[in-house]
Structure formats: structure tokens, C-alpha cells
């Protein structure tokens, strides 16, 4: 490593030490119930899978269809019934319609930012952009608070397969809680995970031999005085990393261990196999997993794109929720589906858009399942074109606060951090907006 990398490693060690005394999320915490009072003791969600629909999915072609609206709004597409009486969703999602009893729909998400960067930051941190500080995203925060109860070798925050790239998700927290961004393609013949699965056809045995030779040549570490704490910690971190690479931790990314039937159930696509990997990470106890689903910024030819993207996601998302339920993991795992905003209700038919939808944040849709959220519910009512919130607006802070609560983390509590900043997990706010009407009473 060069001098810059060495200094960065020492800084990360120091920051991690400063965080060592913060409280983890507690099991059997008194969580609020629908009436806002302390409920019976119950287990907190152990893991979260965030399906980040990168670019912003249309509310009308997902979970808030408007079949009675003019074609300039619904494009001529309709709704289908679900297995929950009274709940309909877009005709693009037939498989999700069969399991509506396992998830709840929030139809009145709203915020003021129609730009990707500002909207992403708000949806991930609960903070308005600006102010000179970059706050951590929910994934990094949950990774930090869950680190004591998590015993796995894979880092506590994993992103499949590319980062959002809009801001530093770890913010001012320790680099210890930065996400592992896998890279690679889980649908390839071999899922090459950056830093864990060796590239170029290198076997694990060959990789081990190279590490052994490297250790023999590392005279710098051998000659370093044992009392130098930073170097001792750096060497320990290297051994930990090698344990992950050479041990069972790396097997979580080996999808060849799954049956062909299971892989086919999720769909042989990058997104489908990412969802299957997320289920395997949950089985390993990883606290937070993000799947960045790309290609939803449909300014042009929106409906043509939806026919492909929605079919792919319908298959994989329904498989993920169903598989988690069948394996007894859904009650302890939150699945959170959202984009940074929705799409304009009115379709732009003119060239060059040719039936496109643009950015729209005034009223859009999200979905939650498992981990203390009830299924078969709808929160909020939008108007006849999904343009305005009619009742029950839900802000990003409301959504994040609800997820934190069900994970056993107090959204209004102090956020531990290595820079000594006096701040709370979320900005101080009224608790009335949190989604307690769809919390399960007993988990």
C-alpha cells in the first residue's frame, strides 16, 4: 500500500474505536403499536432488503393504477385484482397480485425534490440537502447499530451490484460501515464479487497460495515494532479479510449452490439473481442489503420499457417475498421497495419523448413487507390521476422512521458518530407520520 492508503487505514481504525461504545439495536424492545402506545415486547427486524428502483418508477404502472383516467395519464393500461379484496395494482404485475397479502402499499409518498441527487439524499438520509455535512444513509446507520448482534464474516452492509453514486452513503460515520459493493453479475456463470471472489478463473486454492507467498515477502510488517498499534490493527484487519475470502463467508455469493428450479423462480436476470443473493445474505444474518435496480428513468418510450422492466421485477420481487415467507424469514426481514420519486402523471407523447414520463415527487408509491409490517394494506389515497395526495401524506422521514423503529433503533435518539456531532438519527419531528397503522401488533 502507498502512504495515502496507510493513513486512510489508520484513520478508519481510530474512528471505529471511537464508535465502540455505542448501543446496538436491542431485541424485544417495546415498540409502538398502531395507537402510538408502547406495545408488547417483540423481536426487532434482523435484516432489511432495500429494492432501490433507480431513476423513479411510475406510480400508475406499479401500485397505484388509474384505469378510469384519460389515456394521456394511464396510457391505455388498466388494473388487476389482487388476492386481497379491494386492492388492485397495475396489470404489469400479475405475480405480485397473487401475494398482496404479504406486503403493504404506500400510495402517498411525497417530498419537494424532483432531481435525482437531492431526492436520493433525502430518501436515504431523511435530511434536506445542504448544510455542509453529509449524513449517513439508512444502510450505514443500521449496519452500525446492528454490528454487535451480527456475527458474520461478510460486511454488515452489502450493495448489489453497483452503488447509487449520488453521495457517500457512509457520510460522517466510520469507514467500517461503508457498504461492500459487489460489482460483477450474479447472473453470470461465476459471480465475481470485488475483493472476495477471485477474478480471471483463479481458484480459491491458487488465491490462498498467492496470499501465503505475499506474507513471506512482507518484510515491512515483520520488521515493524509490535507496539505500533496502527500496524498491529492493520495486520489484524488483513487477517480478517483473508478469513472472509478463504472461509465460508464467500460461499454466500456462490449461486451454484442453489437449485436450478430456485434460480429459475427468481428469473435468470441480473436483478433476479441479485434478489436470490439478497435472500442468501439474509440467511447469513447480514443486517442491510441494497439492490440497485437500474433503468427506470423512463423519459422516453416509457411503456415499451415497462413491458420488459416490470415483467423482470414482478417475477423476482414476488419470488423474493414468497421465498422469505416460505423459509420463515419474512417476519424478521423488512423488504423496502422504492425509488427516489415517481413519474409525471401526464404522458408526454411528443417527440423526442414518444410516450415518456418525467420526474415527479409530489405523489408517488412505495411498498413494504415483513419485519413487523403487516401485509394486505394500503396507506393513503391519491387523486384520480395520481397527481396529488388526497389523504395521509407520507414523507421520507416517516418511512425511514418506521423502518428504524421496527429494527429496534430509536429514530429520535442520538446518532453516535466519530466526529462528536450532536445529532439525532433523524431530524426532530412529529411522530404522527410514521406508518404505525400497518405495524403488526405481535411479531
C-alpha positions as CSV (number, residue, x, y, z in Angstrom):
1,X,0.0,0.0,0.0
2,X,1.1,3.6,-0.5
3,X,1.3,6.3,2.1
4,X,-2.2,7.6,1.4
5,X,-3.8,4.2,1.8
6,X,-1.8,3.6,5.0
7,X,-3.1,6.9,6.5
8,X,-6.7,6.1,5.5
9,X,-6.5,2.7,7.1
10,X,-5.1,4.2,10.4
11,X,-7.9,6.8,10.4
12,X,-10.6,4.1,9.9
13,X,-9.2,2.1,12.9
14,X,-9.3,5.2,15.1
15,X,-12.8,6.1,14.0
16,X,-14.0,2.5,14.7
17,X,-12.6,2.7,18.2
18,X,-14.5,5.9,18.8
19,X,-17.7,4.1,17.9
20,X,-17.1,1.1,20.1
21,X,-19.3,2.2,23.0
22,X,-22.5,3.0,21.0
23,X,-25.6,0.9,21.7
24,X,-26.8,-1.8,19.3
25,X,-30.4,-2.4,18.4
26,X,-32.0,-4.4,21.2
27,X,-34.2,-7.4,20.8
28,X,-37.6,-7.5,22.5
29,X,-37.7,-3.7,22.6
30,X,-41.1,-2.1,23.5
31,X,-42.1,-0.9,20.0
32,X,-45.0,1.4,19.3
33,X,-48.3,-0.1,18.1
34,X,-50.9,1.4,15.8
35,X,-52.3,3.7,18.5
36,X,-48.8,5.1,19.2
37,X,-48.5,3.5,22.7
38,X,-45.8,1.1,23.8
39,X,-46.8,-2.4,22.7
40,X,-46.0,-5.9,23.9
41,X,-42.4,-6.9,23.7
42,X,-41.5,-8.4,20.4
43,X,-38.4,-9.1,18.3
44,X,-37.0,-6.4,16.1
45,X,-36.4,-6.9,12.4
46,X,-33.0,-8.5,11.9
47,X,-32.3,-7.6,8.3
48,X,-33.5,-5.1,5.7
49,X,-33.6,-5.6,1.9
50,X,-33.9,-2.3,0.1
51,X,-35.0,-2.6,-3.5
52,X,-33.9,0.8,-4.9
53,X,-35.8,1.4,-8.2
54,X,-33.1,3.7,-9.5
55,X,-34.5,6.5,-11.6
56,X,-38.0,6.6,-10.2
57,X,-40.8,4.1,-11.0
58,X,-44.2,5.4,-12.3
59,X,-46.9,5.1,-9.6
60,X,-49.5,4.4,-12.2
61,X,-47.8,1.5,-13.8
62,X,-46.9,-0.1,-10.5
63,X,-49.1,0.0,-7.4
64,X,-51.5,3.0,-7.9
65,X,-53.2,2.4,-11.2
66,X,-55.9,4.8,-12.5
67,X,-57.9,2.8,-15.1
68,X,-60.6,5.5,-15.2
69,X,-58.2,8.3,-16.1
70,X,-57.8,9.5,-19.7
71,X,-55.3,7.7,-21.9
72,X,-53.0,10.8,-21.5
73,X,-52.5,9.6,-17.9
74,X,-52.8,5.8,-17.9
75,X,-51.5,5.1,-21.5
76,X,-54.5,2.8,-22.0
77,X,-53.3,0.3,-19.4
78,X,-55.5,-0.9,-16.6
79,X,-55.6,-2.6,-13.2
80,X,-55.8,-6.2,-12.0
81,X,-57.3,-7.6,-8.8
82,X,-55.1,-9.0,-6.1
83,X,-55.6,-11.8,-3.6
84,X,-56.7,-9.1,-1.1
85,X,-60.3,-8.0,-1.8
86,X,-60.5,-4.3,-2.7
87,X,-56.8,-3.9,-3.6
88,X,-55.8,-3.6,-7.2
89,X,-52.5,-3.0,-8.8
90,X,-51.2,-2.3,-12.4
91,X,-51.8,-5.0,-14.9
92,X,-48.0,-5.1,-15.4
93,X,-47.6,-7.0,-12.1
94,X,-49.6,-10.3,-12.2
95,X,-47.3,-12.3,-9.9
96,X,-47.2,-9.6,-7.3
97,X,-51.0,-9.6,-7.4
98,X,-51.0,-13.1,-6.1
99,X,-49.2,-12.3,-2.9
100,X,-50.7,-8.9,-2.0
101,X,-51.5,-10.3,1.5
102,X,-47.7,-10.2,2.2
103,X,-47.0,-6.6,1.5
104,X,-48.5,-3.1,2.1
105,X,-48.6,-0.2,-0.4
106,X,-47.9,3.4,0.4
107,X,-49.6,5.5,-2.3
108,X,-48.9,8.9,-1.0
109,X,-45.2,9.3,-0.6
110,X,-44.3,13.0,-1.1
111,X,-41.4,15.4,-1.0
112,X,-40.3,18.6,-2.8
113,X,-37.2,17.5,-4.7
114,X,-37.6,16.3,-8.4
115,X,-33.8,16.0,-9.0
116,X,-32.1,12.6,-8.7
117,X,-29.3,13.7,-6.4
118,X,-31.4,15.8,-3.9
119,X,-34.2,13.3,-3.9
120,X,-31.9,10.3,-3.3
121,X,-30.2,12.0,-0.5
122,X,-33.5,12.9,1.2
123,X,-34.9,9.4,0.7
124,X,-31.8,7.7,2.1
125,X,-30.9,10.0,5.0
126,X,-34.1,11.8,5.9
127,X,-32.2,15.1,5.7
128,X,-32.6,18.0,3.3
129,X,-29.5,18.6,1.1
130,X,-27.1,21.3,2.1
131,X,-25.7,22.4,5.4
132,X,-22.1,21.4,4.8
133,X,-22.4,17.9,6.3
134,X,-23.1,14.6,4.5
135,X,-25.3,12.5,6.8
136,X,-25.2,8.7,6.5
137,X,-27.7,6.7,4.6
138,X,-30.0,4.3,6.4
139,X,-28.0,1.3,5.4
140,X,-24.8,2.6,7.1
141,X,-26.8,3.6,10.2
142,X,-28.5,0.2,10.6
143,X,-25.1,-1.6,9.9
144,X,-23.6,0.4,12.8
145,X,-26.4,-0.3,15.3
146,X,-26.7,-3.9,14.4
147,X,-22.9,-4.7,14.4
148,X,-22.9,-6.2,17.9
149,X,-25.6,-8.7,17.2
150,X,-24.3,-9.6,13.7
151,X,-21.6,-12.3,13.8
152,X,-21.0,-12.9,10.1
153,X,-17.8,-12.5,8.1
154,X,-19.4,-10.5,5.2
155,X,-19.6,-6.8,6.0
156,X,-22.9,-5.7,7.6
157,X,-23.9,-3.6,4.6
158,X,-23.9,-5.0,1.1
159,X,-24.9,-3.4,-2.2
160,X,-25.8,-5.5,-5.3
161,X,-24.2,-4.7,-7.7
162,X,-23.4,-1.0,-8.2
163,X,-23.5,2.0,-5.9
164,X,-26.1,4.7,-6.3
165,X,-23.2,7.1,-6.8
166,X,-25.2,10.2,-5.7
167,X,-23.4,10.7,-2.4
168,X,-21.1,9.0,0.1
169,X,-23.6,6.7,1.9
170,X,-21.5,6.3,5.0
171,X,-21.4,10.1,5.5
172,X,-19.6,11.1,8.6
173,X,-19.7,7.6,10.1
174,X,-16.6,5.4,10.3
175,X,-15.5,3.7,7.1
176,X,-16.2,0.5,8.9
177,X,-19.8,0.9,7.9
178,X,-19.2,1.7,4.2
179,X,-21.1,-0.8,2.0
180,X,-19.4,-3.7,0.3
181,X,-20.3,-3.0,-3.3
182,X,-20.2,-6.4,-5.0
183,X,-19.7,-5.4,-8.7
184,X,-19.9,-8.3,-11.0
185,X,-23.1,-10.0,-12.3
186,X,-24.8,-12.7,-10.2
187,X,-26.4,-14.0,-13.4
188,X,-23.0,-14.7,-15.0
189,X,-21.6,-18.2,-14.9
190,X,-19.4,-17.1,-12.0
191,X,-20.4,-14.2,-9.7
192,X,-17.1,-12.2,-9.4
193,X,-17.5,-10.2,-6.2
194,X,-15.0,-7.4,-5.8
195,X,-12.4,-8.2,-3.1
196,X,-14.0,-11.6,-2.2
197,X,-14.3,-13.9,-5.3
198,X,-11.1,-14.0,-7.3
199,X,-11.4,-12.9,-11.0
200,X,-9.9,-14.4,-14.1
201,X,-10.7,-18.0,-13.3
202,X,-8.3,-18.0,-10.3
203,X,-9.3,-20.8,-7.9
204,X,-9.6,-20.4,-4.2
205,X,-6.6,-22.7,-3.7
206,X,-4.4,-20.6,-6.1
207,X,-5.5,-17.5,-4.3
208,X,-4.5,-18.9,-1.0
209,X,-1.1,-19.8,-2.3
210,X,-0.6,-16.2,-3.5
211,X,-1.5,-14.9,-0.1
212,X,1.0,-17.2,1.6
213,X,3.8,-16.0,-0.7
214,X,2.8,-12.4,-0.1
215,X,3.0,-13.0,3.6
216,X,6.5,-14.4,3.3
217,X,7.6,-11.4,1.3
218,X,6.1,-8.8,3.6
219,X,9.3,-7.9,5.5
220,X,7.9,-4.4,6.3
221,X,5.2,-5.8,8.6
222,X,7.6,-8.4,10.1
223,X,10.1,-5.7,11.0
224,X,7.6,-3.3,12.4
225,X,7.7,-2.9,16.2
226,X,4.9,-4.9,17.8
227,X,4.0,-1.9,19.9
228,X,2.8,0.1,16.9
229,X,-1.0,-0.1,17.4
230,X,-1.9,1.1,14.0
231,X,0.2,-1.5,12.2
232,X,-1.0,-4.3,14.5
233,X,-4.6,-3.3,13.8
234,X,-3.9,-3.1,10.1
235,X,-2.4,-6.6,10.1
236,X,-5.4,-7.9,12.1
237,X,-7.8,-6.4,9.5
238,X,-5.8,-8.1,6.8
239,X,-6.2,-11.5,8.5
240,X,-10.0,-10.8,8.9
241,X,-10.3,-10.0,5.2
242,X,-8.4,-13.2,4.3
243,X,-10.7,-15.2,6.6
244,X,-13.7,-13.9,4.6
245,X,-12.1,-14.6,1.2
246,X,-11.0,-18.1,2.1
247,X,-13.7,-19.1,4.5
248,X,-17.4,-19.9,4.4
249,X,-18.4,-16.2,4.1
250,X,-17.6,-16.1,0.4
251,X,-19.9,-19.0,-0.2
252,X,-23.0,-16.8,0.2
253,X,-22.2,-15.4,-3.2
254,X,-21.9,-18.8,-4.9
255,X,-25.3,-19.2,-6.5
256,X,-24.3,-22.6,-8.0
257,X,-25.2,-23.9,-4.5
258,X,-28.9,-23.2,-5.3
259,X,-31.1,-25.5,-7.4
260,X,-31.9,-24.7,-11.0
261,X,-35.6,-24.5,-10.0
262,X,-34.9,-21.8,-7.4
263,X,-32.7,-19.8,-9.8
264,X,-35.4,-20.1,-12.4
265,X,-38.1,-18.9,-10.0
266,X,-36.2,-15.6,-9.4
267,X,-35.5,-15.2,-13.2
268,X,-32.2,-15.6,-14.9
269,X,-31.5,-11.8,-15.0
270,X,-29.1,-9.6,-13.1
271,X,-31.9,-8.3,-11.0
272,X,-33.5,-11.7,-10.4
273,X,-30.2,-13.3,-9.3
274,X,-29.5,-10.2,-7.1
275,X,-32.7,-10.9,-5.3
276,X,-31.7,-14.5,-4.8
277,X,-28.3,-13.4,-3.4
278,X,-30.1,-11.0,-1.1
279,X,-32.1,-13.9,0.4
280,X,-28.8,-15.8,0.9
281,X,-27.3,-12.7,2.6
282,X,-30.3,-12.6,4.9
283,X,-29.9,-16.2,5.8
284,X,-26.3,-15.3,6.8
285,X,-27.6,-12.6,9.1
286,X,-26.4,-9.5,7.1
287,X,-28.3,-6.5,8.5
288,X,-28.7,-4.4,5.4
289,X,-28.7,-5.3,1.7
290,X,-29.4,-2.9,-1.1
291,X,-30.3,-4.0,-4.7
292,X,-29.8,-1.1,-7.1
293,X,-32.3,-1.8,-9.9
294,X,-31.3,0.4,-12.9
295,X,-33.1,1.5,-16.0
296,X,-36.3,3.2,-14.5
297,X,-35.6,6.8,-15.6
298,X,-38.1,6.5,-18.4
299,X,-38.2,9.9,-20.0
300,X,-38.6,8.2,-23.4
301,X,-40.8,5.3,-24.6
302,X,-41.9,4.6,-21.0
303,X,-44.5,1.9,-21.8
304,X,-42.2,-0.1,-24.0
305,X,-39.6,-0.1,-21.3
306,X,-42.2,-1.0,-18.6
307,X,-43.2,-4.2,-20.5
308,X,-39.7,-5.5,-20.0
309,X,-38.6,-4.0,-16.7
310,X,-41.9,-4.6,-14.8
311,X,-42.0,-8.3,-16.0
312,X,-38.5,-8.9,-14.8
313,X,-39.1,-7.2,-11.4
314,X,-42.6,-8.8,-11.0
315,X,-41.0,-12.2,-11.2
316,X,-38.0,-11.6,-9.0
317,X,-39.7,-9.5,-6.3
318,X,-42.6,-11.9,-5.9
319,X,-40.1,-14.7,-5.7
320,X,-38.1,-12.9,-3.0
321,X,-41.1,-12.1,-0.8
322,X,-42.6,-15.6,-1.3
323,X,-39.3,-17.4,-0.7
324,X,-38.6,-15.4,2.5
325,X,-42.1,-16.3,3.7
326,X,-41.7,-20.0,3.0
327,X,-38.4,-20.1,4.8
328,X,-39.7,-18.4,7.9
329,X,-37.6,-15.3,7.3
330,X,-40.1,-12.7,6.3
331,X,-41.2,-11.8,9.9
332,X,-37.6,-10.9,10.7
333,X,-36.8,-9.2,7.3
334,X,-38.1,-5.9,6.0
335,X,-38.4,-5.6,2.3
336,X,-38.5,-1.9,1.2
337,X,-39.3,-1.1,-2.4
338,X,-39.0,2.5,-3.6
339,X,-37.4,5.0,-5.9
340,X,-36.3,8.5,-5.3
341,X,-39.6,9.8,-6.7
342,X,-42.3,8.8,-9.2
343,X,-43.1,9.8,-12.8
344,X,-45.2,12.6,-14.1
345,X,-48.9,11.5,-14.3
346,X,-49.4,13.0,-17.7
347,X,-47.7,11.2,-20.5
348,X,-45.5,13.2,-22.9
349,X,-46.4,11.8,-26.3
350,X,-44.5,14.3,-28.4
351,X,-41.0,13.7,-30.0
352,X,-38.4,13.0,-28.8
353,X,-40.2,11.6,-25.7
354,X,-42.6,9.4,-27.6
355,X,-44.7,8.4,-24.6
356,X,-42.3,9.2,-21.8
357,X,-42.8,10.2,-18.2
358,X,-40.5,12.7,-16.3
359,X,-39.6,13.2,-12.7
360,X,-42.4,13.6,-10.2
361,X,-42.1,13.9,-6.4
362,X,-45.4,15.4,-5.3
363,X,-47.2,12.0,-5.1
364,X,-45.6,8.6,-5.7
365,X,-45.6,5.0,-4.4
366,X,-43.5,2.7,-2.2
367,X,-44.0,-0.8,-0.9
368,X,-43.1,-2.5,2.4
369,X,-43.2,-6.1,3.5
370,X,-42.2,-8.2,6.5
371,X,-40.1,-7.3,9.6
372,X,-43.1,-6.1,11.6
373,X,-45.0,-4.5,8.7
374,X,-48.5,-6.1,8.1
375,X,-49.5,-7.3,4.7
376,X,-52.6,-6.6,2.6
377,X,-52.9,-2.9,3.5
378,X,-52.9,0.4,1.6
379,X,-51.8,3.7,3.1
380,X,-53.0,6.9,1.6
381,X,-55.3,8.0,-1.2
382,X,-54.2,9.9,-4.3
383,X,-56.4,11.8,-6.7
384,X,-57.9,10.4,-9.9
385,X,-54.7,10.8,-11.9
386,X,-52.1,10.0,-9.1
387,X,-51.1,13.7,-9.2
388,X,-51.9,14.8,-5.7
389,X,-52.2,13.4,-2.2
390,X,-55.8,13.4,-1.1
391,X,-55.3,11.9,2.3
392,X,-52.4,10.6,4.5
393,X,-49.2,12.1,3.1
394,X,-46.1,10.1,3.9
395,X,-42.7,11.8,3.9
396,X,-39.3,10.1,3.6
397,X,-38.7,10.8,7.3
398,X,-41.9,8.9,8.1
399,X,-40.8,5.9,6.0
400,X,-37.3,5.9,7.4
401,X,-38.5,6.4,10.9
402,X,-40.8,3.4,10.6
403,X,-38.1,1.1,9.4
404,X,-35.7,2.3,12.2
405,X,-38.4,1.6,14.8
406,X,-39.1,-1.9,13.5
407,X,-35.3,-2.5,13.6
408,X,-35.2,-1.5,17.2
409,X,-33.5,1.8,16.6
410,X,-34.9,5.0,18.1
411,X,-35.3,7.5,15.2
412,X,-35.3,10.3,17.8
413,X,-32.3,9.1,19.7
414,X,-28.7,10.4,19.5
415,X,-26.8,9.2,16.5
416,X,-23.3,8.1,17.6
417,X,-20.6,9.3,15.3
418,X,-16.8,9.7,15.4
419,X,-16.8,13.5,14.9
420,X,-18.6,14.3,18.1
421,X,-21.6,15.9,16.2
422,X,-24.6,16.3,18.5
423,X,-27.4,15.0,16.3
424,X,-30.2,12.5,16.2
425,X,-30.8,9.5,13.9
426,X,-33.5,11.5,12.1
427,X,-34.3,15.2,12.3
428,X,-36.6,16.1,15.2
429,X,-40.2,15.8,14.0
430,X,-43.7,14.8,15.0
431,X,-44.1,11.0,15.3
432,X,-47.6,11.1,13.9
433,X,-46.5,10.5,10.3
434,X,-44.9,7.1,10.9
435,X,-46.6,4.1,9.5
436,X,-47.8,2.6,12.7
437,X,-51.2,1.8,11.3
438,X,-49.5,-1.0,9.3
439,X,-47.3,-2.3,12.1
440,X,-48.1,-5.8,13.2
441,X,-49.3,-5.9,16.8
442,X,-47.4,-9.1,17.6
443,X,-44.3,-10.3,15.7
